[in-house]
Amino acid sequence: MKTIPKAESQKIPFQVFENSIPNEGKWEWIDGELLFSDEEMRKVILMLVSQIGLKKMIEIFPHESRDELERLFKG
């Protein structure tokens, strides 16, 4: 099951939750970094953004982050 964030929040099916949380929900952190692979991090981020929706994600970002996103999209 693919997780695709949309503008508005979505309910997260249990299967997506179960497949998105690495290490049985035990998060490890060392020297300022979460010990997730890139793929594990991608799954967690997509699940969380799907839960709150893209609009809300942008609303909660600091202005500096919004400006940075705008620059990235404009290329």
SEFIZA-3560 file (N, C-alpha, C; in Angstrom, 3 decimals):
REM SEFIZA-3560
<numar><xx>0.850</xx><yy>-1.186</yy><zz>0.000</zz><atom>N</atom></numar>
<numar><xx>0.000</xx><yy>0.000</yy><zz>0.000</zz><atom>CA</atom></numar>
<numar><xx>0.892</xx><yy>1.244</yy><zz>0.000</zz><atom>C</atom></numar>
<numar><xx>0.714</xx><yy>2.103</yy><zz>-1.000</zz><atom>N</atom></numar>
<numar><xx>1.501</xx><yy>3.325</yy><zz>-1.113</zz><atom>CA</atom></numar>
<numar><xx>0.942</xx><yy>4.425</yy><zz>-0.225</zz><atom>C</atom></numar>
<numar><xx>1.849</xx><yy>5.185</yy><zz>0.366</zz><atom>N</atom></numar>
<numar><xx>1.451</xx><yy>6.336</yy><zz>1.163</zz><atom>CA</atom></numar>
<numar><xx>1.734</xx><yy>7.584</yy><zz>0.343</zz><atom>C</atom></numar>
<numar><xx>0.672</xx><yy>8.310</yy><zz>-0.012</zz><atom>N</atom></numar>
<numar><xx>0.811</xx><yy>9.514</yy><zz>-0.824</zz><atom>CA</atom></numar>
<numar><xx>0.149</xx><yy>10.675</yy><zz>-0.096</zz><atom>C</atom></numar>
<numar><xx>0.950</xx><yy>11.591</yy><zz>0.466</zz><atom>N</atom></numar>
<numar><xx>0.374</xx><yy>12.742</yy><zz>1.148</zz><atom>CA</atom></numar>
<numar><xx>-0.466</xx><yy>13.592</yy><zz>0.194</zz><atom>C</atom></numar>
<numar><xx>-1.584</xx><yy>14.073</yy><zz>0.696</zz><atom>N</atom></numar>
<numar><xx>-2.500</xx><yy>14.948</yy><zz>-0.046</zz><atom>CA</atom></numar>
<numar><xx>-2.579</xx><yy>16.288</yy><zz>0.677</zz><atom>C</atom></numar>
<numar><xx>-3.275</xx><yy>17.239</yy><zz>0.082</zz><atom>N</atom></numar>
<numar><xx>-3.401</xx><yy>18.560</yy><zz>0.683</zz><atom>CA</atom></numar>
<numar><xx>-4.057</xx><yy>18.491</yy><zz>2.064</zz><atom>C</atom></numar>
<numar><xx>-5.084</xx><yy>17.676</yy><zz>2.193</zz><atom>N</atom></numar>
<numar><xx>-5.808</xx><yy>17.549</yy><zz>3.463</zz><atom>CA</atom></numar>
<numar><xx>-5.373</xx><yy>16.277</yy><zz>4.188</zz><atom>C</atom></numar>
<numar><xx>-5.645</xx><yy>16.220</yy><zz>5.478</zz><atom>N</atom></numar>
<numar><xx>-5.249</xx><yy>15.064</yy><zz>6.287</zz><atom>CA</atom></numar>
<numar><xx>-5.985</xx><yy>13.801</yy><zz>5.839</zz><atom>C</atom></numar>
<numar><xx>-5.348</xx><yy>12.677</yy><zz>6.082</zz><atom>N</atom></numar>
<numar><xx>-5.917</xx><yy>11.377</yy><zz>5.743</zz><atom>CA</atom></numar>
<numar><xx>-5.792</xx><yy>10.452</yy><zz>6.953</zz><atom>C</atom></numar>
<numar><xx>-6.697</xx><yy>9.530</yy><zz>7.055</zz><atom>N</atom></numar>
<numar><xx>-6.559</xx><yy>8.497</yy><zz>8.071</zz><atom>CA</atom></numar>
<numar><xx>-5.493</xx><yy>7.515</yy><zz>7.610</zz><atom>C</atom></numar>
<numar><xx>-4.744</xx><yy>7.006</yy><zz>8.564</zz><atom>N</atom></numar>
<numar><xx>-3.663</xx><yy>6.078</yy><zz>8.257</zz><atom>CA</atom></numar>
<numar><xx>-4.145</xx><yy>4.660</yy><zz>8.534</zz><atom>C</atom></numar>
<numar><xx>-4.214</xx><yy>3.822</yy><zz>7.501</zz><atom>N</atom></numar>
<numar><xx>-4.596</xx><yy>2.425</yy><zz>7.734</zz><atom>CA</atom></numar>
<numar><xx>-3.551</xx><yy>1.732</yy><zz>8.628</zz><atom>C</atom></numar>
<numar><xx>-4.006</xx><yy>0.786</yy><zz>9.430</zz><atom>N</atom></numar>
<numar><xx>-3.095</xx><yy>0.110</yy><zz>10.354</zz><atom>CA</atom></numar>
<numar><xx>-1.921</xx><yy>-0.523</yy><zz>9.615</zz><atom>C</atom></numar>
<numar><xx>-2.172</xx><yy>-1.086</yy><zz>8.450</zz><atom>N</atom></numar>
<numar><xx>-1.103</xx><yy>-1.726</yy><zz>7.679</zz><atom>CA</atom></numar>
<numar><xx>-0.006</xx><yy>-0.709</yy><zz>7.323</zz><atom>C</atom></numar>
<numar><xx>-0.389</xx><yy>0.497</yy><zz>6.953</zz><atom>N</atom></numar>
<numar><xx>0.587</xx><yy>1.542</yy><zz>6.642</zz><atom>CA</atom></numar>
<numar><xx>1.356</xx><yy>1.916</yy><zz>7.904</zz><atom>C</atom></numar>
<numar><xx>0.644</xx><yy>2.093</yy><zz>9.010</zz><atom>N</atom></numar>
<numar><xx>1.304</xx><yy>2.404</yy><zz>10.280</zz><atom>CA</atom></numar>
<numar><xx>2.320</xx><yy>1.323</yy><zz>10.624</zz><atom>C</atom></numar>
<numar><xx>1.880</xx><yy>0.098</yy><zz>10.571</zz><atom>N</atom></numar>
<numar><xx>2.727</xx><yy>-1.040</yy><zz>10.936</zz><atom>CA</atom></numar>
<numar><xx>3.973</xx><yy>-1.118</yy><zz>10.051</zz><atom>C</atom></numar>
<numar><xx>3.813</xx><yy>-0.833</yy><zz>8.761</zz><atom>N</atom></numar>
<numar><xx>4.939</xx><yy>-0.902</yy><zz>7.827</zz><atom>CA</atom></numar>
<numar><xx>5.812</xx><yy>0.343</yy><zz>7.840</zz><atom>C</atom></numar>
<numar><xx>5.349</xx><yy>1.412</yy><zz>8.491</zz><atom>N</atom></numar>
<numar><xx>6.084</xx><yy>2.677</yy><zz>8.462</zz><atom>CA</atom></numar>
<numar><xx>6.952</xx><yy>2.907</yy><zz>9.691</zz><atom>C</atom></numar>
<numar><xx>6.694</xx><yy>2.198</yy><zz>10.755</zz><atom>N</atom></numar>
<numar><xx>7.433</xx><yy>2.417</yy><zz>11.998</zz><atom>CA</atom></numar>
<numar><xx>8.554</xx><yy>1.380</yy><zz>12.118</zz><atom>C</atom></numar>
<numar><xx>9.814</xx><yy>1.830</yy><zz>12.024</zz><atom>N</atom></numar>
<numar><xx>10.925</xx><yy>0.880</yy><zz>12.103</zz><atom>CA</atom></numar>
<numar><xx>11.191</xx><yy>0.397</yy><zz>13.527</zz><atom>C</atom></numar>
<numar><xx>11.886</xx><yy>-0.697</yy><zz>13.620</zz><atom>N</atom></numar>
<numar><xx>12.354</xx><yy>-1.246</yy><zz>14.907</zz><atom>CA</atom></numar>
<numar><xx>11.245</xx><yy>-1.431</yy><zz>15.929</zz><atom>C</atom></numar>
<numar><xx>10.071</xx><yy>-1.856</yy><zz>15.462</zz><atom>N</atom></numar>
<numar><xx>8.928</xx><yy>-2.098</yy><zz>16.348</zz><atom>CA</atom></numar>
<numar><xx>8.608</xx><yy>-0.888</yy><zz>17.221</zz><atom>C</atom></numar>
<numar><xx>8.792</xx><yy>0.302</yy><zz>16.662</zz><atom>N</atom></numar>
<numar><xx>8.460</xx><yy>1.533</yy><zz>17.380</zz><atom>CA</atom></numar>
<numar><xx>9.547</xx><yy>2.034</yy><zz>18.300</zz><atom>C</atom></numar>
<numar><xx>10.674</xx><yy>1.376</yy><zz>18.334</zz><atom>N</atom></numar>
<numar><xx>11.788</xx><yy>1.807</yy><zz>19.188</zz><atom>CA</atom></numar>
<numar><xx>12.713</xx><yy>2.689</yy><zz>18.358</zz><atom>C</atom></numar>
<numar><xx>12.688</xx><yy>3.982</yy><zz>18.632</zz><atom>N</atom></numar>
<numar><xx>13.509</xx><yy>4.923</yy><zz>17.887</zz><atom>CA</atom></numar>
<numar><xx>14.857</xx><yy>5.051</yy><zz>18.580</zz><atom>C</atom></numar>
<numar><xx>15.916</xx><yy>5.018</yy><zz>17.792</zz><atom>N</atom></numar>
<numar><xx>17.252</xx><yy>5.170</yy><zz>18.345</zz><atom>CA</atom></numar>
<numar><xx>17.848</xx><yy>6.486</yy><zz>17.854</zz><atom>C</atom></numar>
<numar><xx>18.533</xx><yy>7.161</yy><zz>18.758</zz><atom>N</atom></numar>
<numar><xx>19.111</xx><yy>8.466</yy><zz>18.468</zz><atom>CA</atom></numar>
<numar><xx>20.520</xx><yy>8.502</yy><zz>19.040</zz><atom>C</atom></numar>
<numar><xx>21.486</xx><yy>8.840</yy><zz>18.206</zz><atom>N</atom></numar>
<numar><xx>22.870</xx><yy>8.956</yy><zz>18.664</zz><atom>CA</atom></numar>
<numar><xx>23.492</xx><yy>10.180</yy><zz>18.001</zz><atom>C</atom></numar>
<numar><xx>24.113</xx><yy>11.014</yy><zz>18.819</zz><atom>N</atom></numar>
<numar><xx>24.823</xx><yy>12.202</yy><zz>18.334</zz><atom>CA</atom></numar>
<numar><xx>23.978</xx><yy>13.054</yy><zz>17.385</zz><atom>C</atom></numar>
<numar><xx>22.722</xx><yy>13.253</yy><zz>17.715</zz><atom>N</atom></numar>
<numar><xx>21.859</xx><yy>14.133</yy><zz>16.947</zz><atom>CA</atom></numar>
<numar><xx>21.250</xx><yy>13.522</yy><zz>15.700</zz><atom>C</atom></numar>
<numar><xx>21.376</xx><yy>12.214</yy><zz>15.530</zz><atom>N</atom></numar>
<numar><xx>20.811</xx><yy>11.562</yy><zz>14.348</zz><atom>CA</atom></numar>
<numar><xx>19.948</xx><yy>10.380</yy><zz>14.743</zz><atom>C</atom></numar>
<numar><xx>18.781</xx><yy>10.273</yy><zz>14.072</zz><atom>N</atom></numar>
<numar><xx>17.956</xx><yy>9.078</yy><zz>14.225</zz><atom>CA</atom></numar>
<numar><xx>18.610</xx><yy>7.954</yy><zz>13.436</zz><atom>C</atom></numar>
<numar><xx>18.635</xx><yy>6.793</yy><zz>14.014</zz><atom>N</atom></numar>
<numar><xx>19.275</xx><yy>5.653</yy><zz>13.355</zz><atom>CA</atom></numar>
<numar><xx>18.271</xx><yy>4.893</yy><zz>12.510</zz><atom>C</atom></numar>
<numar><xx>17.842</xx><yy>5.537</yy><zz>11.433</zz><atom>N</atom></numar>
<numar><xx>16.944</xx><yy>4.939</yy><zz>10.454</zz><atom>CA</atom></numar>
<numar><xx>17.670</xx><yy>4.926</yy><zz>9.122</zz><atom>C</atom></numar>
<numar><xx>17.376</xx><yy>3.955</yy><zz>8.307</zz><atom>N</atom></numar>
<numar><xx>17.866</xx><yy>3.995</yy><zz>6.932</zz><atom>CA</atom></numar>
<numar><xx>17.084</xx><yy>5.076</yy><zz>6.193</zz><atom>C</atom></numar>
<numar><xx>17.547</xx><yy>5.455</yy><zz>5.012</zz><atom>N</atom></numar>
<numar><xx>16.820</xx><yy>6.443</yy><zz>4.211</zz><atom>CA</atom></numar>
<numar><xx>15.406</xx><yy>5.960</yy><zz>3.908</zz><atom>C</atom></numar>
<numar><xx>15.266</xx><yy>4.670</yy><zz>3.608</zz><atom>N</atom></numar>
<numar><xx>13.948</xx><yy>4.110</yy><zz>3.290</zz><atom>CA</atom></numar>
<numar><xx>13.030</xx><yy>4.131</yy><zz>4.514</zz><atom>C</atom></numar>
<numar><xx>13.561</xx><yy>3.801</yy><zz>5.687</zz><atom>N</atom></numar>
<numar><xx>12.760</xx><yy>3.848</yy><zz>6.918</zz><atom>CA</atom></numar>
<numar><xx>12.321</xx><yy>5.283</yy><zz>7.210</zz><atom>C</atom></numar>
<numar><xx>13.228</xx><yy>6.235</yy><zz>7.038</zz><atom>N</atom></numar>
<numar><xx>12.903</xx><yy>7.643</yy><zz>7.279</zz><atom>CA</atom></numar>
<numar><xx>11.834</xx><yy>8.111</yy><zz>6.296</zz><atom>C</atom></numar>
<numar><xx>11.949</xx><yy>7.721</yy><zz>5.032</zz><atom>N</atom></numar>
<numar><xx>10.974</xx><yy>8.093</yy><zz>4.014</zz><atom>CA</atom></numar>
<numar><xx>9.581</xx><yy>7.610</yy><zz>4.395</zz><atom>C</atom></numar>
<numar><xx>9.477</xx><yy>6.352</yy><zz>4.853</zz><atom>N</atom></numar>
<numar><xx>8.175</xx><yy>5.791</yy><zz>5.228</zz><atom>CA</atom></numar>
<numar><xx>7.559</xx><yy>6.547</yy><zz>6.401</zz><atom>C</atom></numar>
<numar><xx>8.369</xx><yy>6.859</yy><zz>7.406</zz><atom>N</atom></numar>
<numar><xx>7.867</xx><yy>7.588</yy><zz>8.580</zz><atom>CA</atom></numar>
<numar><xx>7.386</xx><yy>8.981</yy><zz>8.174</zz><atom>C</atom></numar>
<numar><xx>8.196</xx><yy>9.682</yy><zz>7.396</zz><atom>N</atom></numar>
<numar><xx>7.847</xx><yy>11.047</yy><zz>6.981</zz><atom>CA</atom></numar>
<numar><xx>6.574</xx><yy>11.051</yy><zz>6.149</zz><atom>C</atom></numar>
<numar><xx>6.474</xx><yy>10.149</yy><zz>5.177</zz><atom>N</atom></numar>
<numar><xx>5.277</xx><yy>10.105</yy><zz>4.336</zz><atom>CA</atom></numar>
<numar><xx>4.024</xx><yy>9.798</yy><zz>5.161</zz><atom>C</atom></numar>
<numar><xx>4.152</xx><yy>8.894</yy><zz>6.121</zz><atom>N</atom></numar>
<numar><xx>3.005</xx><yy>8.563</yy><zz>6.968</zz><atom>CA</atom></numar>
<numar><xx>2.572</xx><yy>9.780</yy><zz>7.794</zz><atom>C</atom></numar>
<numar><xx>3.539</xx><yy>10.465</yy><zz>8.422</zz><atom>N</atom></numar>
<numar><xx>3.209</xx><yy>11.610</yy><zz>9.269</zz><atom>CA</atom></numar>
<numar><xx>2.630</xx><yy>12.772</yy><zz>8.462</zz><atom>C</atom></numar>
<numar><xx>3.203</xx><yy>13.039</yy><zz>7.296</zz><atom>N</atom></numar>
<numar><xx>2.688</xx><yy>14.124</yy><zz>6.462</zz><atom>CA</atom></numar>
<numar><xx>1.297</xx><yy>13.779</yy><zz>5.949</zz><atom>C</atom></numar>
<numar><xx>1.067</xx><yy>12.513</yy><zz>5.627</zz><atom>N</atom></numar>
<numar><xx>-0.279</xx><yy>12.099</yy><zz>5.208</zz><atom>CA</atom></numar>
<numar><xx>-1.290</xx><yy>12.334</yy><zz>6.324</zz><atom>C</atom></numar>
<numar><xx>-0.881</xx><yy>12.075</yy><zz>7.555</zz><atom>N</atom></numar>
<numar><xx>-1.772</xx><yy>12.239</yy><zz>8.706</zz><atom>CA</atom></numar>
<numar><xx>-2.199</xx><yy>13.691</yy><zz>8.888</zz><atom>C</atom></numar>
<numar><xx>-1.252</xx><yy>14.635</yy><zz>8.747</zz><atom>N</atom></numar>
<numar><xx>-1.606</xx><yy>16.040</yy><zz>8.979</zz><atom>CA</atom></numar>
<numar><xx>-1.994</xx><yy>16.771</yy><zz>7.697</zz><atom>C</atom></numar>
<numar><xx>-1.576</xx><yy>16.273</yy><zz>6.547</zz><atom>N</atom></numar>
<numar><xx>-1.866</xx><yy>16.914</yy><zz>5.267</zz><atom>CA</atom></numar>
<numar><xx>-0.794</xx><yy>17.930</yy><zz>4.896</zz><atom>C</atom></numar>
<numar><xx>-0.624</xx><yy>18.127</yy><zz>3.606</zz><atom>N</atom></numar>
<numar><xx>0.409</xx><yy>19.042</yy><zz>3.114</zz><atom>CA</atom></numar>
<numar><xx>0.147</xx><yy>20.486</yy><zz>3.536</zz><atom>C</atom></numar>
<numar><xx>-1.125</xx><yy>20.911</yy><zz>3.532</zz><atom>N</atom></numar>
<numar><xx>-1.445</xx><yy>22.286</yy><zz>3.943</zz><atom>CA</atom></numar>
<numar><xx>-0.990</xx><yy>22.548</yy><zz>5.366</zz><atom>C</atom></numar>
<numar><xx>-1.324</xx><yy>21.645</yy><zz>6.267</zz><atom>N</atom></numar>
<numar><xx>-0.967</xx><yy>21.816</yy><zz>7.679</zz><atom>CA</atom></numar>
<numar><xx>0.545</xx><yy>21.764</yy><zz>7.856</zz><atom>C</atom></numar>
<numar><xx>1.211</xx><yy>20.872</yy><zz>7.115</zz><atom>N</atom></numar>
<numar><xx>2.660</xx><yy>20.780</yy><zz>7.212</zz><atom>CA</atom></numar>
<numar><xx>3.292</xx><yy>22.125</yy><zz>6.865</zz><atom>C</atom></numar>
<numar><xx>2.813</xx><yy>22.745</yy><zz>5.791</zz><atom>N</atom></numar>
<numar><xx>3.357</xx><yy>24.037</yy><zz>5.384</zz><atom>CA</atom></numar>
<numar><xx>3.038</xx><yy>25.111</yy><zz>6.423</zz><atom>C</atom></numar>
<numar><xx>1.830</xx><yy>25.061</yy><zz>6.992</zz><atom>N</atom></numar>
<numar><xx>1.445</xx><yy>26.035</yy><zz>8.021</zz><atom>CA</atom></numar>
<numar><xx>2.350</xx><yy>25.970</yy><zz>9.240</zz><atom>C</atom></numar>
<numar><xx>2.772</xx><yy>24.780</yy><zz>9.642</zz><atom>N</atom></numar>
<numar><xx>3.564</xx><yy>24.656</yy><zz>10.877</zz><atom>CA</atom></numar>
<numar><xx>5.057</xx><yy>24.904</yy><zz>10.652</zz><atom>C</atom></numar>
<numar><xx>5.481</xx><yy>24.933</yy><zz>9.382</zz><atom>N</atom></numar>
<numar><xx>6.885</xx><yy>25.237</yy><zz>9.103</zz><atom>CA</atom></numar>
<numar><xx>7.199</xx><yy>26.684</yy><zz>9.456</zz><atom>C</atom></numar>
<numar><xx>8.408</xx><yy>26.925</yy><zz>9.962</zz><atom>N</atom></numar>
<numar><xx>8.846</xx><yy>28.316</yy><zz>10.147</zz><atom>CA</atom></numar>
<numar><xx>8.930</xx><yy>29.010</yy><zz>8.780</zz><atom>C</atom></numar>
<numar><xx>8.838</xx><yy>30.335</yy><zz>8.771</zz><atom>N</atom></numar>
<numar><xx>8.882</xx><yy>31.091</yy><zz>7.515</zz><atom>CA</atom></numar>
<numar><xx>10.157</xx><yy>30.792</yy><zz>6.729</zz><atom>C</atom></numar>
<numar><xx>11.265</xx><yy>30.600</yy><zz>7.426</zz><atom>N</atom></numar>
<numar><xx>12.527</xx><yy>30.310</yy><zz>6.746</zz><atom>CA</atom></numar>
<numar><xx>12.420</xx><yy>29.011</yy><zz>5.944</zz><atom>C</atom></numar>
<numar><xx>11.756</xx><yy>28.016</yy><zz>6.507</zz><atom>N</atom></numar>
<numar><xx>11.578</xx><yy>26.741</yy><zz>5.807</zz><atom>CA</atom></numar>
<numar><xx>10.649</xx><yy>26.894</yy><zz>4.616</zz><atom>C</atom></numar>
<numar><xx>9.592</xx><yy>27.684</yy><zz>4.784</zz><atom>N</atom></numar>
<numar><xx>8.681</xx><yy>27.932</yy><zz>3.663</zz><atom>CA</atom></numar>
<numar><xx>9.419</xx><yy>28.623</yy><zz>2.519</zz><atom>C</atom></numar>
<numar><xx>10.236</xx><yy>29.616</yy><zz>2.862</zz><atom>N</atom></numar>
<numar><xx>11.021</xx><yy>30.319</yy><zz>1.848</zz><atom>CA</atom></numar>
<numar><xx>11.976</xx><yy>29.367</yy><zz>1.134</zz><atom>C</atom></numar>
<numar><xx>12.592</xx><yy>28.484</yy><zz>1.902</zz><atom>N</atom></numar>
<numar><xx>13.514</xx><yy>27.510</yy><zz>1.329</zz><atom>CA</atom></numar>
<numar><xx>12.782</xx><yy>26.556</yy><zz>0.384</zz><atom>C</atom></numar>
<numar><xx>11.604</xx><yy>26.097</yy><zz>0.777</zz><atom>N</atom></numar>
<numar><xx>10.805</xx><yy>25.237</yy><zz>-0.101</zz><atom>CA</atom></numar>
<numar><xx>10.438</xx><yy>25.956</yy><zz>-1.401</zz><atom>C</atom></numar>
<numar><xx>10.060</xx><yy>27.214</yy><zz>-1.271</zz><atom>N</atom></numar>
<numar><xx>9.698</xx><yy>27.979</yy><zz>-2.456</zz><atom>CA</atom></numar>
<numar><xx>10.892</xx><yy>28.080</yy><zz>-3.403</zz><atom>C</atom></numar>
<numar><xx>12.082</xx><yy>28.340</yy><zz>-2.857</zz><atom>N</atom></numar>
<numar><xx>13.289</xx><yy>28.403</yy><zz>-3.689</zz><atom>CA</atom></numar>
<numar><xx>13.566</xx><yy>27.067</yy><zz>-4.356</zz><atom>C</atom></numar>
<numar><xx>13.384</xx><yy>25.971</yy><zz>-3.619</zz><atom>N</atom></numar>
<numar><xx>13.628</xx><yy>24.638</yy><zz>-4.185</zz><atom>CA</atom></numar>
<numar><xx>12.654</xx><yy>24.321</yy><zz>-5.322</zz><atom>C</atom></numar>
<numar><xx>11.397</xx><yy>24.686</yy><zz>-5.149</zz><atom>N</atom></numar>
<numar><xx>10.400</xx><yy>24.403</yy><zz>-6.188</zz><atom>CA</atom></numar>
<numar><xx>10.633</xx><yy>25.237</yy><zz>-7.437</zz><atom>C</atom></numar>
<numar><xx>11.113</xx><yy>26.443</yy><zz>-7.244</zz><atom>N</atom></numar>
<numar><xx>11.382</xx><yy>27.309</yy><zz>-8.395</zz><atom>CA</atom></numar>
<numar><xx>12.647</xx><yy>26.879</yy><zz>-9.136</zz><atom>C</atom></numar>
<numar><xx>13.504</xx><yy>26.125</yy><zz>-8.436</zz><atom>N</atom></numar>
<numar><xx>14.699</xx><yy>25.554</yy><zz>-9.052</zz><atom>CA</atom></numar>
<numar><xx>15.705</xx><yy>26.564</yy><zz>-9.384</zz><atom>C</atom></numar>
//
